Amino acid sequence: MQIHFVDVLVSLVLGLVMFGVGLSLTAKEFQKILNNPRELGLALAGQLIALPLIAFILAVLHPSLPQEIKTGFIILAASPGGATAGLIAYLFRGNVALSLSITTVNSFLTLFTIPLVVNLGLRHFMGTETDLHLPFWETVLQIFSITLIPASLGVVLRHYRTHLADKLERPSRYIMLTLLLAVFFIKIFAGESQGGASLSFDDIKMVLPHALIQNAACLFFGYFYLKFFGAAQPSRITAAIESGVQNTTLSFLIAGTLIGNQQMVIPPLVYSMFSFVTASIFCYFANKMTGHNPPVRI
């Protein structure tokens, strides 16, 4: 797999984001999840089963969409939550420890579930399937280097240097957002040879409406699914974010590199353009309507 400059830049920035998120956490918050893993189990089950099912139903209900694009949406739904989900959970007062736990555990689980779900999509929409094996150690390295290690360093710094962590936490919010937006624009507008997106206006016009519907369905499902089981507002917010913000980088790898179909890459590319924004808007109003005040960390 060819590594591009933009991909390295994205990884570095996501690592910094996870370090900043870790500054707000303590080991006790993760201990609470381990002692009472019910919400973690519910959220994982919802992501692994319901999200691909939502994608299948929406794809079947959209007969005019090309079969490759439908399969791309299945690949997207089968992917775990993205690293940016932790930042959104942090900004909108979700359960950040739960978010990082879901992202980490689900990233391991999808090593085994993605081949099954993606092959179902290929068989149903393309009349074929492929011998799909995710690069295990490469994926594990990504989980540790982008998520676990940076976040853990933030937690350790808070434990041993609480005053310093408090001083760094507030400015880090703005730095994280600025860096994330900068990398987002680079990813969209950089040349394809550098790892940027190669999207045409026609691609966006074709895929965007369906992508917005799938994103909204996943956000609402995650939130009301945990609400149904009596979870607190921060956990509901977290489940919504983890359901609506996917690891699009992994989707690019599966569709473009492992399957080798660039048409299937278009859905996660378009999805990555807005999912951070739509998840943020959803969380803001969900918090506001439930009186979770203030709804945003500023």
Buried (B, 14 or more C-beta within 10 A) or exposed (E): EEEBBBBEBBBBBBBBBBBBBBBBBBEEBBEBBEEEBEBBEBBBEBBBEBBBEBBBEBBEEBEEBBBBBBBBBBBBBBBBBBBBBBBBBBBBBBBBBBBBBBBBBBBEBBBEBBBEBBBBBBEBBBEEBBEBEBBEEEBBEBBBBBBBBBBBBBBEBBEEEEEEBEEBBEEBBEEBBEBBEEBBEBBBEBEEEEBBBEBEEEBBEBBBEBBBBBBEBBBBBBBEBBBEBEBEBBBBBBBBBBBBBBBBBBBBBBBBEBBEBBBBBBBBBBBBBBBBEBBBEBBBEBBEEEEBEEBBEE
